[in-house]
Amino acid sequence: MRKFQRGFTMIELLIVIAVLGVLAVAVLSAINPIEQINRGRDTGTRSDAEQLLSAIDRNYTSAGFYPWQTVPLAATQPTAWAAVDDTWVDSGGTVTVLSKLSSGGTAEIKQSFVTRITATGYNPMWKYNRGTQGDSTYICFQPQSSSFKTEAITRCGGVAADSSGLPEDLASAAAADVLCNEDTPFSCLP
């Protein structure tokens, strides 16, 4: 007499595949991969903004003035709210600030860093310094992830279009109303 080998029936296999499919959908919706990718990009942009601020501070320490200024202790030479790109020139209008930071004796940042942050498709950064003695320099970017957007709105004071939570020198910027837009807020450092 032959022994019958027992295996899975087609119905049992279909049930197992269906259960695995439901579990996969549940796991994907729980981790939200698009949000995770956006959070990773925002973290990278924040890190790049910190590096740029650090380079500006180091340049200020060694030269005695900011890279967009041309003379020491020029307290009234602001840098307007604008994109950090190859059009950001010093007050003399001849040298780009990013090339100043990436060349010369100090070379605070590498040229590959400049190439990356000014490349098409990179989340653009914006800069601002009111130019008054004691003011901070700000590097801002528009976050893509909801957690970074919530953090930006919270820094604004928690209310859309309300800049009461921003530092006084940043809240006075001509672009302060743009910073706290509920749909497209800016995350600013420091």
Secondary structure, DSSP 8 states (H G I E B T S, - for coil): ---------HHHHHHHHHHHHHHHHHHHHHH-HHHHHHHHHHHHHHHHHHHHHHHHHHHHHHHSS-TT-SSTT-TT--EEEEESSTT-B-TTSSSBHHHHHHSTTT--S-HHHHHHHTSTTS--EEEEE--STT---EEEE---SHHHHHHHHHHTTSSTT--TTS-HHHHTSTTHHHHT-SSS--EEE-
